[in-house]
Amino acid sequence: MKRRLLLLAAVPVLAGTVWIIDNLRRPYRAYSGNLILVIEPGTHAPEVADLLASRGVLAHRLPFLLLHLYGRGRHHRLKAGEYLFDRPLSPVDVYRKLIRGDVYLHPVVIPEGSDRFDIARIVEHQLGVSPEDFLRSTEQSSLIRDIDPGALNLEGYLYPDTYRFPRTAGPETVVTAMLARFRRVLESQLPSELALSPERLRATITLASLVEKETPDSAERPIIAGVFTRRLERNMPLECDPTVIYANRLVRRPISRSNDPITRSELAADSPYNTYLHAGLPPGPICSPGLVSIRAALNPTAGQSLYFVSNNRGGHVFASTLQEHQRNVTRYRREVAALRRPPASNDGGADQPGSTSHPTARPAGRQGHRPSRSNRGQEEEAAHP
């Protein structure tokens, strides 16, 4: 009789054990699309199981809780964070995901030519990082003292790339990853540059940052680097518009829209970054250049060109003399005026004349990139409004 009772009692236990074992490895999904769940710090295992079951990740709480009970004996802990669920998973797979801390990593794209202020806005939007905290982190020039002891900040050394960060990433994490990427690029793509003196390396990255800002056309970058190099050799001011923009950003002065002319007051702003007022390179980079621009700065194209102006099609026209350049400027302004002229009215009336002020045309395909204006020579007063 006792044996029969024991057998009857064992049946549900055995059935329950079989059910648990079967469910532990059975994939389950009761949600559609991709599901992101946040496990806050301090959340207990029963609350985690409730969340997972209520959102359709788990069919039942019990298998997961039994796994956790077993795992605690082996010092396993569920890790807080943001988790992506995009396919059916068994309780075993879910549990492993949470004890490994396999959190969702947000893609953060830093375009070439972004400066510290641009990057601060990007990481705020993508990760919720305070722009002020991020900018403070970029002031820690000691992080690159080994390669540039004289760096004023980390501008130019935050490599533009696509990164992946967890939801909890802080500004230090972002800065560390970007600096590490810069070092890896230097070591793998430009190993000979490791032998450069710190002054030469800074000059290279600074020149590359100017080239990066001047053109979206990778084929033009060595040519523009050649123009700047020749101007430097002749002690001619670079008169690079992006340096004026950066000088104003450093003091938080409002900047006109990127497709508007730079004003006289902006050109007159006394800053070591203002290459209209100061000959030579600015004291440091003005943005994060990409590999193509760095290589262009290292290998500028030989030639005679000293000037360039937008061709209104995303590229530039180059000239070796001021007279030739002024003709290019005149042509450029005529084209801009024609583009700005309103279309003819239906009654056949004459077109109204376009604006005679000199706008700066944005080149195609380069968001947030102000091209060079038609100066490259302080003599060209007519090139400015």
KEKE-3310 file (N, C-alpha, C; in steps of 0.2 Angstrom, whole numbers, plus 5000, padded with zeros to 4 digits):
npx = (5004:5009:5020:5012:5006:5018:5022:5011:5013:5025:5023:5017:5028:5038:5032:5032:5045:5050:5042:5048:5062:5060:5054:5065:5074:5066:5063:5055:5043:5033:5031:5031:5042:5057:5062:5066:5071:5073:5083:5083:5096:5097:5086:5076:5077:5064:5056:5062:5059:5045:5044:5050:5041:5029:5031:5032:5044:5047:5039:5035:5038:5044:5054:5065:5067:5071:5083:5090:5091:5099:5110:5114:5121:5133:5138:5133:5126:5112:5113:5111:5104:5101:5092:5091:5079:5076:5073:5066:5070:5076:5073:5085:5094:5090:5093:5107:5110:5107:5116:5128:5128:5125:5122:5112:5119:5120:5121:5132:5136:5149:5152:5165:5174:5167:5167:5172:5160:5150:5151:5147:5133:5129:5131:5123:5111:5110:5114:5110:5120:5126:5130:5138:5146:5152:5160:5168:5176:5183:5193:5203:5218:5229:5227:5232:5245:5257:5258:5256:5261:5259:5246:5231:5218:5207:5203:5202:5208:5199:5193:5183:5170:5160:5153:5148:5139:5134:5118:5121:5133:5145:5152:5167:5169:5165:5174:5186:5185:5185:5197:5206:5202:5208:5221:5223:5221:5231:5242:5239:5236:5244:5258:5271:5270:5270:5283:5284:5288:5281:5277:5276:5266:5255:5254:5251:5239:5231:5232:5226:5213:5208:5208:5198:5187:5186:5182:5170:5174:5184:5194:5199:5205:5220:5224:5219:5226:5239:5238:5236:5249:5258:5255:5258:5272:5275:5272:5260:5244:5232:5218:5206:5190:5183:5191:5188:5175:5176:5184:5175:5165:5172:5172:5158:5151:5137:5134:5131:5120:5125:5126:5127:5135:5151:5152:5159:5162:5164:5175:5184:5186:5197:5207:5218:5215:5210:5213:5213:5218:5230:5245:5251:5247:5233:5233:5229:5220:5204:5193:5188:5197:5196:5203:5207:5209:5219:5230:5230:5235:5248:5253:5253:5247:5258:5261:5256:5245:5237:5225:5207:5190:5173:5164:5151:5146:5149:5162:5178:5187:5203:5217:5232:5237:5232:5225:5219:5212:5203:5195:5189:5181:5172:5165:5160:5151:5142:5136:5130:5121:5113:5107:5100:5091:5074:5061:5054:5039:5022:5016:5025:5034:5050:5064:5067:5082:5095:5102:5116:5125:5138:5136:5140:5141:5134:5142:5137:5131:5137:5133:5132:5144:5154:5159:5175:5176:5176:5189:5204:5215:5219:5218:5206:5194:5181:5176:5169:5155)
npy = (4994:5006:5007:5009:5021:5029:5028:5034:5047:5050:5051:5064:5072:5067:5070:5084:5086:5082:5091:5103:5101:5100:5112:5120:5121:5124:5135:5150:5163:5177:5189:5202:5208:5217:5217:5227:5227:5234:5230:5236:5242:5233:5226:5212:5194:5187:5198:5201:5189:5190:5201:5197:5186:5193:5201:5192:5185:5174:5159:5153:5157:5149:5139:5148:5154:5143:5140:5152:5150:5139:5144:5154:5147:5145:5157:5165:5180:5190:5203:5220:5231:5235:5225:5216:5207:5197:5186:5169:5162:5150:5147:5144:5150:5163:5166:5164:5175:5185:5183:5184:5197:5202:5215:5226:5236:5252:5259:5272:5284:5293:5306:5309:5324:5329:5340:5342:5348:5344:5330:5330:5333:5322:5311:5314:5314:5300:5292:5299:5306:5320:5335:5344:5337:5328:5337:5342:5330:5330:5339:5333:5333:5326:5313:5310:5313:5306:5305:5318:5330:5343:5346:5355:5350:5336:5337:5332:5320:5311:5298:5297:5287:5272:5267:5256:5257:5253:5257:5263:5270:5282:5298:5297:5284:5284:5294:5287:5275:5281:5288:5276:5270:5279:5278:5264:5265:5273:5265:5253:5258:5269:5266:5271:5284:5284:5287:5300:5317:5324:5337:5337:5327:5333:5344:5337:5331:5343:5350:5340:5341:5353:5351:5341:5348:5357:5350:5339:5329:5316:5314:5327:5331:5328:5338:5350:5350:5352:5365:5372:5368:5374:5388:5389:5387:5399:5408:5413:5419:5406:5408:5400:5396:5387:5387:5400:5398:5388:5395:5404:5396:5391:5401:5401:5410:5415:5407:5410:5402:5387:5389:5402:5417:5421:5433:5450:5453:5440:5436:5445:5441:5439:5427:5413:5403:5409:5409:5420:5431:5426:5420:5404:5387:5384:5382:5369:5354:5356:5348:5331:5322:5310:5295:5297:5310:5312:5305:5313:5325:5321:5317:5328:5335:5340:5355:5371:5378:5391:5395:5392:5390:5387:5376:5376:5363:5354:5353:5361:5375:5377:5389:5397:5410:5426:5434:5425:5418:5427:5429:5416:5418:5428:5421:5411:5419:5424:5413:5409:5420:5418:5406:5410:5419:5423:5413:5416:5426:5421:5430:5434:5443:5452:5444:5446:5454:5444:5442:5451:5449:5438:5422:5407:5392:5377:5361:5347:5332:5333:5334:5348:5353:5367:5374:5380:5398:5410:5415:5414:5422:5437:5448:5449:5458:5459:5446:5444:5448)
npz = (5000:5004:4995:4984:4986:4987:4974:4967:4972:4966:4953:4949:4953:4945:4932:4933:4934:4921:4914:4917:4913:4899:4896:4899:4889:4878:4865:4865:4861:4862:4857:4845:4832:4837:4854:4867:4883:4899:4913:4928:4940:4955:4954:4959:4956:4955:4951:4939:4932:4932:4923:4911:4908:4907:4896:4886:4884:4891:4893:4905:4923:4932:4927:4924:4936:4944:4937:4941:4955:4956:4950:4959:4968:4962:4962:4952:4945:4940:4928:4928:4915:4897:4887:4871:4863:4850:4844:4846:4862:4873:4891:4897:4888:4889:4903:4903:4895:4903:4914:4908:4905:4892:4885:4876:4863:4858:4842:4837:4827:4821:4811:4799:4800:4811:4825:4843:4848:4839:4841:4855:4854:4847:4855:4865:4860:4856:4867:4878:4885:4895:4887:4892:4901:4893:4885:4895:4897:4886:4887:4894:4890:4895:4892:4879:4880:4878:4864:4859:4868:4869:4866:4867:4870:4867:4853:4837:4839:4842:4835:4820:4817:4817:4832:4846:4860:4877:4885:4897:4896:4900:4898:4899:4895:4881:4876:4879:4871:4858:4857:4858:4846:4837:4840:4836:4822:4819:4822:4814:4800:4798:4801:4800:4804:4818:4821:4819:4826:4840:4837:4823:4821:4827:4818:4806:4809:4812:4799:4792:4797:4793:4779:4779:4782:4772:4759:4752:4743:4741:4732:4730:4741:4743:4734:4739:4751:4746:4741:4754:4760:4751:4753:4767:4766:4759:4769:4768:4774:4778:4777:4780:4780:4789:4800:4806:4809:4819:4828:4833:4839:4849:4859:4861:4853:4843:4828:4811:4799:4791:4777:4775:4772:4780:4792:4794:4807:4812:4805:4810:4823:4836:4837:4840:4832:4821:4805:4796:4802:4808:4803:4797:4803:4813:4832:4834:4829:4821:4820:4819:4808:4794:4788:4775:4773:4782:4776:4765:4770:4773:4761:4751:4735:4723:4714:4707:4712:4722:4726:4728:4724:4726:4715:4713:4712:4722:4721:4718:4710:4705:4706:4701:4701:4707:4699:4690:4699:4703:4692:4692:4704:4700:4690:4698:4707:4698:4694:4706:4708:4698:4701:4713:4708:4706:4698:4681:4680:4677:4669:4660:4663:4666:4674:4691:4698:4705:4722:4726:4735:4743:4744:4753:4745:4749:4748:4738:4746:4759:4774:4785:4782:4778:4764:4756:4754:4741:4742:4748:4749:4755:4748:4741:4743:4738:4739:4750:4760)
capx = (5000:5014:5023:5008:5006:5024:5022:5007:5016:5031:5021:5017:5035:5042:5029:5034:5053:5050:5040:5053:5067:5057:5053:5071:5077:5062:5063:5048:5043:5026:5031:5033:5048:5062:5060:5071:5069:5078:5083:5086:5100:5094:5080:5077:5076:5057:5054:5065:5055:5039:5045:5051:5035:5024:5033:5032:5051:5047:5032:5033:5043:5047:5061:5070:5069:5075:5090:5093:5092:5105:5116:5117:5126:5139:5140:5131:5122:5109:5116:5107:5106:5096:5093:5088:5077:5074:5072:5064:5075:5074:5074:5092:5097:5088:5097:5114:5111:5107:5122:5134:5128:5125:5117:5111:5124:5118:5126:5134:5139:5152:5154:5171:5174:5164:5171:5170:5154:5146:5151:5143:5126:5127:5131:5118:5105:5110:5115:5108:5126:5126:5135:5143:5150:5156:5165:5174:5180:5187:5198:5209:5223:5234:5226:5236:5252:5262:5259:5255:5262:5257:5239:5226:5212:5207:5201:5206:5211:5193:5192:5176:5169:5154:5154:5143:5140:5128:5114:5124:5140:5146:5157:5173:5169:5165:5181:5191:5184:5187:5205:5208:5202:5213:5228:5223:5221:5238:5246:5238:5236:5250:5263:5277:5268:5272:5290:5284:5289:5274:5275:5274:5260:5250:5253:5248:5232:5228:5231:5220:5206:5206:5206:5192:5181:5185:5179:5168:5177:5191:5200:5201:5209:5227:5225:5218:5232:5244:5237:5238:5256:5262:5253:5262:5279:5276:5270:5253:5238:5228:5212:5202:5184:5181:5195:5184:5169:5178:5186:5169:5162:5176:5169:5151:5147:5132:5137:5126:5118:5131:5126:5127:5142:5154:5152:5165:5164:5167:5182:5188:5187:5204:5208:5224:5212:5207:5218:5213:5222:5236:5248:5252:5242:5230:5236:5227:5215:5197:5188:5191:5198:5196:5210:5209:5212:5226:5234:5231:5240:5255:5255:5249:5248:5262:5258:5257:5239:5237:5218:5202:5184:5168:5162:5144:5143:5152:5170:5182:5191:5209:5221:5239:5238:5227:5221:5215:5207:5197:5190:5185:5177:5167:5161:5156:5146:5137:5132:5126:5116:5108:5103:5096:5086:5067:5059:5050:5032:5018:5014:5030:5038:5057:5066:5070:5089:5097:5106:5123:5130:5142:5134:5144:5137:5136:5143:5132:5132:5141:5129:5135:5150:5154:5165:5179:5173:5180:5195:5211:5219:5216:5217:5199:5189:5175:5174:5166:5149)
capy = (5000:5012:5008:5012:5028:5032:5028:5039:5053:5051:5052:5071:5074:5065:5074:5091:5087:5081:5097:5108:5100:5101:5119:5124:5121:5125:5142:5153:5170:5179:5196:5203:5212:5217:5219:5229:5227:5237:5228:5241:5239:5231:5222:5205:5188:5186:5204:5200:5184:5193:5206:5193:5183:5198:5204:5187:5182:5168:5156:5152:5160:5144:5137:5153:5155:5137:5141:5157:5147:5134:5148:5158:5143:5146:5164:5169:5186:5193:5209:5225:5234:5235:5219:5216:5201:5198:5179:5164:5159:5146:5150:5143:5155:5170:5166:5165:5181:5190:5183:5187:5205:5203:5220:5229:5241:5257:5261:5279:5286:5300:5307:5312:5331:5331:5342:5340:5350:5340:5324:5330:5333:5316:5306:5316:5311:5293:5289:5303:5309:5327:5338:5348:5332:5326:5342:5342:5325:5331:5344:5330:5332:5321:5306:5309:5317:5302:5307:5325:5333:5350:5346:5359:5346:5330:5339:5329:5313:5307:5296:5297:5280:5269:5264:5253:5258:5251:5262:5266:5272:5289:5302:5294:5278:5286:5297:5282:5271:5285:5288:5270:5269:5283:5274:5258:5267:5276:5259:5249:5261:5274:5264:5276:5291:5284:5289:5307:5320:5326:5343:5335:5323:5338:5348:5333:5330:5349:5351:5335:5343:5359:5348:5337:5353:5361:5347:5332:5325:5313:5315:5334:5332:5330:5344:5356:5349:5355:5372:5374:5367:5380:5394:5389:5388:5406:5412:5417:5416:5401:5410:5395:5398:5383:5389:5405:5395:5385:5400:5407:5390:5390:5406:5401:5415:5412:5407:5410:5396:5385:5391:5409:5420:5423:5440:5453:5452:5434:5436:5450:5439:5438:5420:5409:5398:5413:5409:5426:5435:5423:5415:5397:5383:5385:5379:5362:5352:5359:5343:5324:5320:5303:5292:5299:5317:5312:5303:5319:5330:5318:5317:5334:5335:5345:5360:5378:5381:5394:5397:5388:5392:5382:5376:5375:5357:5350:5353:5367:5377:5379:5394:5398:5417:5430:5436:5419:5416:5432:5427:5411:5421:5432:5416:5408:5424:5425:5406:5409:5425:5415:5401:5414:5423:5419:5411:5421:5425:5418:5435:5435:5449:5451:5441:5450:5452:5440:5445:5452:5447:5432:5416:5401:5387:5370:5356:5341:5326:5333:5338:5351:5355:5373:5374:5386:5403:5411:5420:5411:5428:5443:5454:5449:5461:5458:5440:5444:5453)
capz = (5000:5005:4989:4979:4988:4985:4966:4965:4973:4962:4946:4947:4953:4939:4927:4934:4932:4914:4911:4918:4909:4893:4895:4900:4882:4872:4863:4866:4859:4861:4855:4838:4831:4842:4860:4871:4890:4904:4920:4932:4945:4961:4953:4961:4951:4954:4947:4932:4929:4930:4917:4905:4906:4905:4889:4881:4883:4894:4894:4912:4927:4936:4924:4925:4944:4946:4935:4945:4961:4955:4948:4964:4972:4958:4962:4946:4946:4935:4927:4925:4908:4892:4883:4865:4862:4843:4842:4851:4866:4879:4898:4898:4884:4892:4909:4901:4892:4908:4918:4904:4904:4885:4885:4869:4862:4853:4837:4838:4821:4822:4804:4798:4800:4817:4830:4849:4849:4836:4845:4861:4852:4844:4861:4870:4857:4856:4874:4884:4889:4895:4882:4896:4904:4887:4883:4900:4896:4880:4889:4897:4886:4897:4889:4873:4881:4875:4857:4858:4874:4869:4864:4871:4871:4863:4847:4831:4841:4843:4828:4817:4815:4820:4838:4849:4867:4881:4887:4903:4894:4902:4893:4899:4891:4874:4874:4879:4865:4852:4857:4857:4839:4834:4841:4832:4815:4818:4822:4808:4794:4797:4806:4800:4807:4825:4822:4819:4832:4842:4834:4816:4821:4828:4812:4801:4811:4811:4792:4789:4799:4788:4773:4780:4782:4765:4754:4753:4738:4743:4727:4730:4747:4742:4730:4744:4756:4742:4742:4760:4761:4748:4757:4773:4764:4757:4774:4766:4778:4775:4776:4779:4783:4795:4806:4809:4812:4825:4833:4836:4843:4856:4863:4861:4849:4838:4821:4806:4796:4788:4770:4775:4772:4787:4793:4795:4814:4813:4802:4814:4830:4837:4840:4837:4827:4815:4800:4792:4806:4810:4798:4799:4806:4820:4837:4835:4825:4822:4819:4818:4801:4793:4786:4768:4774:4786:4771:4760:4773:4773:4754:4747:4728:4720:4709:4708:4714:4729:4728:4726:4725:4725:4708:4714:4711:4727:4721:4718:4704:4707:4702:4704:4702:4710:4693:4688:4704:4703:4687:4695:4709:4696:4687:4704:4709:4693:4695:4712:4707:4693:4705:4717:4704:4706:4691:4678:4682:4671:4664:4655:4665:4667:4680:4696:4699:4712:4727:4724:4741:4741:4748:4753:4743:4752:4743:4738:4750:4765:4779:4791:4780:4775:4759:4756:4750:4735:4744:4747:4747:4759:4744:4738:4747:4735:4740:4756:4760)
cpx = (5004:5017:5019:5007:5012:5024:5017:5009:5022:5029:5020:5024:5039:5039:5032:5041:5053:5048:5045:5059:5065:5057:5060:5075:5073:5061:5056:5049:5035:5026:5033:5038:5053:5060:5066:5068:5075:5078:5087:5091:5096:5088:5081:5075:5068:5054:5056:5061:5048:5039:5046:5045:5030:5025:5034:5039:5051:5040:5030:5039:5047:5054:5066:5072:5073:5082:5094:5095:5098:5111:5119:5122:5132:5141:5138:5126:5119:5112:5111:5109:5100:5098:5089:5086:5074:5073:5069:5070:5072:5076:5082:5096:5096:5093:5104:5115:5111:5113:5128:5134:5128:5120:5117:5116:5121:5123:5126:5138:5142:5155:5161:5170:5170:5169:5168:5162:5148:5145:5147:5136:5124:5126:5125:5111:5104:5111:5113:5114:5125:5132:5140:5148:5155:5162:5170:5178:5185:5193:5204:5214:5229:5233:5230:5243:5257:5263:5258:5256:5259:5250:5235:5220:5212:5204:5205:5208:5205:5191:5185:5175:5162:5155:5148:5144:5133:5124:5117:5131:5140:5151:5164:5174:5169:5172:5186:5191:5187:5194:5208:5208:5207:5220:5228:5224:5228:5243:5246:5238:5242:5255:5269:5276:5270:5279:5290:5285:5282:5272:5272:5268:5254:5249:5250:5240:5228:5227:5226:5213:5204:5204:5200:5186:5180:5182:5176:5171:5184:5196:5203:5206:5216:5229:5225:5224:5238:5244:5239:5246:5260:5261:5257:5269:5280:5274:5264:5248:5234:5221:5207:5196:5182:5185:5191:5178:5171:5181:5180:5165:5166:5174:5162:5147:5143:5135:5131:5125:5124:5131:5126:5134:5145:5154:5158:5167:5166:5174:5187:5190:5194:5205:5214:5221:5210:5213:5218:5218:5229:5239:5250:5246:5239:5234:5235:5222:5208:5192:5192:5191:5198:5203:5212:5212:5218:5231:5236:5236:5247:5258:5252:5251:5253:5259:5260:5251:5240:5230:5213:5195:5179:5166:5154:5141:5147:5159:5172:5185:5197:5213:5227:5241:5231:5222:5216:5210:5201:5192:5186:5179:5171:5162:5156:5150:5140:5133:5127:5120:5111:5104:5098:5090:5079:5065:5054:5043:5028:5016:5019:5035:5045:5058:5069:5078:5090:5101:5113:5128:5133:5140:5139:5140:5139:5137:5139:5135:5136:5137:5134:5142:5150:5160:5169:5175:5178:5186:5201:5216:5216:5214:5210:5194:5182:5172:5169:5160:5151)
cpy = (5006:5013:5011:5019:5032:5033:5033:5046:5055:5053:5060:5074:5073:5069:5081:5091:5086:5088:5103:5107:5101:5108:5123:5125:5122:5133:5144:5161:5172:5186:5197:5208:5212:5220:5221:5230:5230:5233:5233:5238:5238:5227:5214:5200:5187:5192:5203:5195:5186:5197:5202:5189:5187:5200:5198:5184:5175:5165:5155:5155:5154:5141:5142:5154:5149:5138:5146:5154:5142:5139:5152:5154:5143:5153:5168:5174:5188:5201:5214:5228:5233:5229:5219:5208:5201:5191:5174:5162:5155:5149:5149:5149:5162:5171:5167:5172:5186:5189:5185:5194:5206:5209:5223:5235:5246:5259:5269:5280:5293:5301:5310:5320:5334:5334:5340:5342:5346:5333:5324:5330:5326:5311:5308:5313:5303:5289:5293:5306:5317:5330:5341:5343:5329:5331:5343:5336:5326:5336:5340:5328:5327:5314:5305:5312:5313:5303:5314:5329:5340:5351:5350:5355:5340:5331:5336:5322:5309:5304:5295:5290:5278:5265:5261:5254:5256:5258:5266:5269:5280:5292:5299:5288:5279:5289:5291:5277:5275:5286:5282:5268:5273:5280:5268:5260:5270:5270:5254:5252:5266:5272:5269:5282:5290:5287:5297:5311:5323:5332:5342:5331:5328:5342:5344:5333:5337:5351:5346:5338:5349:5356:5345:5342:5356:5357:5340:5327:5322:5314:5322:5335:5333:5336:5350:5356:5353:5362:5375:5374:5373:5386:5395:5390:5395:5411:5416:5414:5411:5403:5405:5396:5394:5384:5395:5403:5392:5390:5403:5402:5390:5395:5407:5407:5412:5412:5407:5403:5394:5387:5398:5411:5421:5430:5443:5453:5446:5433:5440:5447:5437:5432:5417:5405:5402:5413:5415:5431:5433:5419:5408:5393:5385:5381:5371:5361:5356:5354:5336:5322:5313:5301:5295:5306:5317:5310:5309:5324:5327:5318:5322:5333:5341:5349:5367:5382:5384:5396:5392:5391:5387:5382:5375:5368:5352:5350:5360:5368:5380:5384:5395:5405:5420:5432:5430:5417:5421:5431:5421:5413:5424:5427:5413:5413:5424:5419:5407:5414:5422:5410:5404:5418:5420:5418:5416:5420:5423:5423:5437:5441:5447:5448:5447:5449:5449:5444:5446:5450:5440:5427:5411:5395:5380:5365:5350:5336:5327:5337:5341:5354:5361:5373:5380:5391:5405:5416:5417:5417:5434:5448:5454:5451:5459:5451:5439:5449:5459)
cpz = (5000:4998:4983:4980:4985:4977:4964:4966:4969:4955:4945:4948:4947:4933:4927:4932:4924:4911:4911:4914:4901:4891:4896:4893:4877:4871:4863:4864:4858:4860:4848:4837:4835:4848:4864:4879:4894:4911:4924:4938:4952:4960:4955:4956:4950:4950:4940:4929:4927:4924:4911:4903:4904:4898:4884:4879:4885:4894:4901:4917:4930:4933:4925:4932:4946:4943:4939:4952:4961:4954:4954:4968:4968:4958:4955:4948:4940:4934:4925:4918:4904:4888:4877:4864:4855:4840:4847:4855:4872:4886:4899:4894:4887:4899:4908:4898:4898:4913:4915:4904:4896:4883:4877:4868:4856:4848:4837:4832:4822:4815:4804:4797:4806:4822:4837:4851:4846:4839:4851:4860:4850:4850:4865:4867:4857:4862:4880:4888:4889:4891:4886:4899:4899:4885:4888:4899:4891:4881:4893:4892:4888:4894:4882:4874:4878:4868:4855:4865:4874:4867:4869:4874:4867:4855:4842:4833:4843:4836:4826:4815:4818:4826:4841:4857:4871:4883:4893:4902:4896:4897:4893:4895:4883:4872:4874:4873:4858:4851:4856:4849:4835:4834:4836:4824:4814:4817:4816:4801:4792:4802:4806:4803:4815:4826:4821:4826:4834:4839:4826:4816:4822:4822:4807:4803:4810:4804:4789:4791:4795:4782:4773:4779:4776:4760:4755:4748:4740:4738:4727:4736:4747:4739:4735:4749:4753:4742:4748:4762:4757:4751:4763:4771:4762:4763:4772:4771:4774:4773:4775:4783:4789:4801:4810:4812:4819:4830:4837:4840:4849:4861:4864:4858:4844:4831:4816:4803:4792:4780:4770:4775:4779:4787:4794:4802:4816:4811:4806:4821:4831:4841:4837:4832:4820:4810:4795:4796:4808:4805:4801:4801:4812:4825:4838:4830:4826:4821:4819:4811:4800:4790:4779:4769:4778:4781:4766:4763:4773:4766:4750:4740:4726:4715:4711:4711:4721:4731:4725:4728:4723:4717:4708:4713:4716:4726:4720:4711:4707:4703:4705:4704:4704:4704:4691:4693:4704:4698:4689:4700:4705:4693:4693:4706:4704:4693:4701:4711:4703:4697:4710:4714:4704:4699:4688:4680:4676:4666:4659:4657:4666:4674:4685:4697:4705:4716:4725:4730:4739:4746:4748:4751:4747:4747:4743:4743:4756:4770:4784:4788:4776:4770:4759:4752:4745:4737:4743:4745:4750:4754:4741:4742:4745:4736:4746:4756:4763)
residu = (MET:LYS:ARG:ARG:LEU:LEU:LEU:LEU:ALA:ALA:VAL:PRO:VAL:LEU:ALA:GLY:THR:VAL:TRP:ILE:ILE:ASP:ASN:LEU:ARG:ARG:PRO:TYR:ARG:ALA:TYR:SER:GLY:ASN:LEU:ILE:LEU:VAL:ILE:GLU:PRO:GLY:THR:HIS:ALA:PRO:GLU:VAL:ALA:ASP:LEU:LEU:ALA:SER:ARG:GLY:VAL:LEU:ALA:HIS:ARG:LEU:PRO:PHE:LEU:LEU:LEU:HIS:LEU:TYR:GLY:ARG:GLY:ARG:HIS:HIS:ARG:LEU:LYS:ALA:GLY:GLU:TYR:LEU:PHE:ASP:ARG:PRO:LEU:SER:PRO:VAL:ASP:VAL:TYR:ARG:LYS:LEU:ILE:ARG:GLY:ASP:VAL:TYR:LEU:HIS:PRO:VAL:VAL:ILE:PRO:GLU:GLY:SER:ASP:ARG:PHE:ASP:ILE:ALA:ARG:ILE:VAL:GLU:HIS:GLN:LEU:GLY:VAL:SER:PRO:GLU:ASP:PHE:LEU:ARG:SER:THR:GLU:GLN:SER:SER:LEU:ILE:ARG:ASP:ILE:ASP:PRO:GLY:ALA:LEU:ASN:LEU:GLU:GLY:TYR:LEU:TYR:PRO:ASP:THR:TYR:ARG:PHE:PRO:ARG:THR:ALA:GLY:PRO:GLU:THR:VAL:VAL:THR:ALA:MET:LEU:ALA:ARG:PHE:ARG:ARG:VAL:LEU:GLU:SER:GLN:LEU:PRO:SER:GLU:LEU:ALA:LEU:SER:PRO:GLU:ARG:LEU:ARG:ALA:THR:ILE:THR:LEU:ALA:SER:LEU:VAL:GLU:LYS:GLU:THR:PRO:ASP:SER:ALA:GLU:ARG:PRO:ILE:ILE:ALA:GLY:VAL:PHE:THR:ARG:ARG:LEU:GLU:ARG:ASN:MET:PRO:LEU:GLU:CYS:ASP:PRO:THR:VAL:ILE:TYR:ALA:ASN:ARG:LEU:VAL:ARG:ARG:PRO:ILE:SER:ARG:SER:ASN:ASP:PRO:ILE:THR:ARG:SER:GLU:LEU:ALA:ALA:ASP:SER:PRO:TYR:ASN:THR:TYR:LEU:HIS:ALA:GLY:LEU:PRO:PRO:GLY:PRO:ILE:CYS:SER:PRO:GLY:LEU:VAL:SER:ILE:ARG:ALA:ALA:LEU:ASN:PRO:THR:ALA:GLY:GLN:SER:LEU:TYR:PHE:VAL:SER:ASN:ASN:ARG:GLY:GLY:HIS:VAL:PHE:ALA:SER:THR:LEU:GLN:GLU:HIS:GLN:ARG:ASN:VAL:THR:ARG:TYR:ARG:ARG:GLU:VAL:ALA:ALA:LEU:ARG:ARG:PRO:PRO:ALA:SER:ASN:ASP:GLY:GLY:ALA:ASP:GLN:PRO:GLY:SER:THR:SER:HIS:PRO:THR:ALA:ARG:PRO:ALA:GLY:ARG:GLN:GLY:HIS:ARG:PRO:SER:ARG:SER:ASN:ARG:GLY:GLN:GLU:GLU:GLU:ALA:ALA:HIS:PRO)
# end
